[in-house]
Amino acid sequence: MTFLAITAGLLGIENDKALTITGPKKFLGAFVLSEKEVAEYGIKDKMPRSLKESLTNLKNDQELVVALGPEIVGLYLKVKKKEEAIFKKMTAEERKAVSMDIF
């Protein structure tokens, strides 16, 4: 996924998009922000909550698809969809074991 983040960052630079954060830089990993905090931090988009949602977002981001190359994105999507199908058939414990071996 690193190449996606790097490409997205390069697109932001190329298109002169500012990366900004307002207010104090506090840890936002708790995933529990009030509507007021969401507005204060200028958060407009939410992170995908599943692999399926992530893949849909990638497929629909034509600027990113063009930057990465449609062939690469197509192959990546095929691999990840197959991975998703395999993981769906596994128990939580099996998924954990496989993930620990890979990562």
Secondary structure, DSSP 8 states (H G I E B T S, - for coil): -HHHHHHHHHHHHHTT------S-----TT----HHHHHHTT--S---SSHHHHHHHHHH-HHHHHHH-HHHHHHHHHHHHHHHHHHHTS-HHHHHHHHHHH-
